[in-house]
Amino acid sequence: MSSSRTKSEEIHARNRNVIPGGVVSVNRAVKPEISFLRGRGSRVWDADGNEYIDYHAGFAPYILGHNDPDVTDAVRRVLDEEATLMGAGTNLLEGRVAELIVEHVPSVDRVMLTNTGSEATYHALRIARAHTGRAGVVVMQGGYNGWHNDVALNVMTPLEAVGERVERGEYPKVPITAGIPEGALDEVHVVNYNDLESVNEVVRTRSVAAIILEPILQNIGIVKPVEGYLEGLRRLCDEHGVVLVFDEVKTGFRHAMGGYQSLCGVLPDLSVFGKALANGYPVGAIGGAQNLMDYFVHEDAAKRVLIAGTYNAHPIPCAAAIATMEKLAADGGATFERLYAKGDRMSKGLGSILDAAGLTAMVARQGSAFCVYFADHAPRDWHDVAEHHDFELDTRYRAALIDRGVYHFPLATKQGSISLAHTESDVDETLSITEDVVSTLKA
Ligand SMILES: Cc1ncc(COP(=O)(O)O)c(C=O)c1O
């Protein structure tokens, strides 16, 4: 590939005149500065014509690949034949999205739609508070559930800020944004993932409405629940009347049609979806049992939870979501087998290359999502990642892959996502490039 990035750099420079930092979502402002112009299937092209095999997948939504033709056709039908936004009453599209989620996700029998995952986690916490009459929310160190005040803290927190691993109790709160009013975090409790003792301590001693978590921590790579952990959370929630919220924004529709809950067998009270749900179009969903979801239409106005949004359930993302879910579900699970097989080929191949190179590394994977940790074991929490993963090596590894035409987000531990559009030969080409890259890294 040509390694010129002149046009990308020009676009970034031009945008800096009108956009703070030049990029509208600050977490996308990374080096190298690349302006992507086109995507098809497993590939993307930048402004300078460089081609990449893409594993960033727009922070994971692309489960079918870029510009999937069936999704594009569905969107085109809306533009050609249907109303794009009426803002009154309901329609068949939003109903069909909800029907498909209800059909496939075991804990869900009612659904509401938003534009983003953050809005959906926000509303899930509101329902939990309305239902329990309590304010407290438990979140995980190392989890990401969006940008709003209750959850915008303690993700990839520097250990100097949180200190030693907390085995029983809460972490110091370290917001990931300025502008959270003083006191707004009083009701937020941060605990360690995979540690039931701490959750037990908090739900016994505080007034807790909800525990919200990614069932697999997928914003610090792939950190899986240890045996019994999710079951333990379910039990504690039942004992203390706490609402268990699974944030399946990353796990839902990527690992199974029924979300990770359908694989682990632990059912939350509320679930939140986004990303793979619509293969790159903006939609979020909150789902759960009717008694909780009906807080949105509670007959007592004082208990009713407001959900409103000019663009909620916009026909274009709804059509994309329907096309995505129908395509994923079309052959009764074989689609996910195909995805898992690609993930397996990738992780086994990477494992052998890293082993042969004599690097201390392991590949963590769930289905089509994977992460190379330059560490000697699979991490079980954020401290494990922060203490054992070689961030400097990971950063060099990603930069070298990008230079060779394999795009992983250039931030250490960010998940790689394989789509149905990735072919075996894409995976093999990636492995061959990785083999070269790894040899230069060692040198
Ligand atoms: C697990 C999880 N929850 C919530 C969100 C927020 O979703 P959105 O960026 O659509 O607001 C994200 C985004 O990365 C996420 O990974």
The ligand as a Gaussian input file, in Angstrom:
#p B3LYP/6-31G(d) Opt

LIG

0 1
 C      -20.677000      -1.435000      26.287000
 C      -21.068000      -0.086000      25.789000
 N      -22.136000       0.522000      26.319000
 C      -22.556000       1.720000      25.895000
 C      -21.880000       2.384000      24.898000
 C      -22.360000       3.717000      24.433000
 O      -22.921000       3.593000      23.169000
 P      -22.960000       4.863000      22.188000
 O      -21.545000       5.181000      21.818000
 O      -23.798000       4.400000      21.038000
 O      -23.587000       5.971000      22.962000
 C      -20.750000       1.791000      24.326000
 C      -19.986000       2.471000      23.273000
 O      -18.874000       2.137000      22.943000
 C      -20.320000       0.530000      24.791000
 O      -19.236000      -0.087000      24.296000

